[in-house]
Amino acid sequence: MASDLFGGLGGLVKGLSGLMPQDDPNIKMIAAQTELSDLKKNETEIFAEIGRKVMAESPGSYPDAADRLRLIQSNIVQLEGDLKTAQAAKDEAEQAKKEARALRTCSACGMENPEGVKFCQECGARLGAPAKAVCPNCSADTPPGTRFCGECGQRLGFE
């Protein structure tokens, strides 16, 4: 995480370095640190590539490293499963919260009411049950919260 943060800042500093005085020792240090960080990252990527090739070509050559690698891969699989489980629990909690909010939100006027009330504090409609979305004049279906019927123009809702 820290390397991601500094890597991102390094790229920003690299982009801004052209705007800063080039003879400033601090700027020279930051530029050198950024370049050094980039080179170390490239070195690590190359070592990883070499390691993958060696393990693929002669898997029995480094049994200790192979055992550690299998353990790490097993831990990765376990943690990915734990992460999926935690994400599912989070999604379920958010869905329950959304459903509870929907039950407190008046389907007639759209006001979100406090928990525990049975009738909307704005318009008096019963909460938790969908409002009748039918025009009393022409019986056309109307979306909840609509003030006028789209078919006949009849005034709807609560004033």
N, C-alpha and C positions, 0 to 999 in steps of 0.2 A: 504494500500500500504506500509506504513512504517512498519507495523507488518510483512508483507511478506518479506520485505527487511531484517529486523533484524532477522526474523525467519530463512531465508536462511543463513545469516551470522552466526547465532547461531549454525546451523548445521555444518558449515564449521569450526568454532572455536572449536566445540565439537570434530570434527574429528582430528583437529590439536593439541588439548590439550595434547595428549599423547606424542607429540614431544617437548613440552615446559617444562621448569622446573616446577615441581609441587609445589615447596615451594614458588614460586613467588606470592605475594599478589594480583597482577593484574590478574594473571591467575586464581587464586581462585575466585576472584570477577566475572570474565567473565563466568566461569563455573557455579557459583551459579546463576548469572543472566539468563543464558541460561536454566538451570534447572527450575528456577522459572517461566520463560516465558512458558516453556513446560507444567508445572503443571497448570498454569492459563488457558492456551488454553484447556487442558483436562477438567478443571472445567467448563468452558464456554460451551463446547460441552455437558457435562452431564446435566447442567441446561437447555440447549436447548432441549435435549431429554426428560427431565422431563416435561418441558413446553408443548411439543407436545403431550405427553401422557395425561396430565391433560386436555388440550383443546379438545382432542379427546374423552375422557371418560365423561367429564362434561362441555360441551361447554358454558353453561349459568352461570357458577360459577364466572367468571371474565369478566363481560360485558365491563368494561372500557378497559381492556387489549385486549379483542376481537375486539373492535371498532378500537383501534390503530393498531392492527394487520391487519385488513381489509383495513384500509387506507394505510398502508405501502405496502400491497400486490397490491393494486390498483395503487400506485405510481410505483411499480416495473414493472407492466404490461405496464404502460404508457411509462416509460423510456426504456423498452425493444423495444417498438414500435418505439420510437424516435431513438434509436440506430440502428435499422434495416433500417429506413429511411435514416439516415446519412450514413450508410454503402452503401446503394444503390446509393446515390448521389455521394459518393466517387468513387465507382466502375464505375459509368457512366462517371465521369470526367476523370478517368484514361483511360477508353476505348476511349473517344473522343481524348485524348492526343495521345494515341497509333495510332488511325486512322489518325490523322494529321501528325504524324511522318511517317507513312506508305506512305502517299501521297507525302512527301518530300524525301522519300528514293527511289533512282533509282532502278527500277526493272531490269535494264540491268547489272549494275555494283555494286549495293549495297551501293553506297555512300549516306549518309544523307546530304541533301542540306539545306541551310537556307530557311526560309519562304519567300514566294513571288516570287521565281524563277519558271519558267515554264519548263526549260530544265536543265538537270544534268550538273553541273559545272565540272564534271570529264570526262564524255564520250559524252555529248551532247544529250542523249536520252530524249524524252519528259517525263515529270513527271506526275504522277497522272493516267496514263493509263498503263495497263500492257504491257510489251514489247512483241513483237512477239517472241515466243519461238519455232521457227521452223528453222531447218537447211536449209540454202539456196541451199545446194548441193543435199541433199537427202529428204528433207521435213520432217525429223524426229522431233518429239517434243523434245525440250531441255529445261532444267530449266533456268530461267533468271540468268544471271551472269556466265553461263558456257562458257569456253574459247574454248572448242573443242567438236564437235558432238560425242556422244557416239556410233552412228551407223557407220558413215563413216570416222570419224577423221578429218573432215573439221574444219579449224580454224574459230572460231566464235568471236563475241564481237568487242570491240573497242580497238585499240592499240594507 
